[in-house]
């Protein structure tokens, strides 16, 4: 069998990862077997195992892919406008462009698994730190306009952008959990009630 190029290998790993996410979404992480993932991917067992030694390794890779791919897509569409986006505006964009509606339950399951799995916790923690840095970068102009005055008197722009990024991500995680538990929830209504006063 010819050896896959690095690009083809990467594409194959991504195909397997997203097949795993679909299987996890349908059956739950614990109930999904490697056989389920193999069937979902439409590949041979040998092909799957040549890329991943175990379901745990595949889950770690899939978690990273889901967060990074969606994060990169968000970065590509988040343009700087004339008016710096507020935390609520960034949250609204994140909810619609990053939050994986079909994978909400999977992501909540990954977070739960990370609480007792140090290797997965490292992956999730790294992704959360990356997301926080990304959100903070978007909010720096907003923070620079508001720091040191009114509600934010005595607060530096650096501290305000950090606090706003934390608050925005916490709201997003809350929405993610609610969406996993109540798939028909009105996400826009939730966003409208969050981060009020951070305009």
Secondary structure, 3 states (H helix, E strand, C coil): CCCCCHHHHHHHHHHHHHHHHHHHHHHCCCCCCHHHHHHHHCCCHHHHHCCCCCHHHHHHHHHHHHHHHHHHHHHHHCCCCCCCCCHHHHHHHHHHHCCCHHHHHHHHHHHHHHCCCHHHHHHHHHHHHHHHHHHHHHHHHHHHHHCCCHHHCCCCHHHHHHHHHHHHHHHHHHHHHHHHHCCCCCHHHHHHHCCCCCC
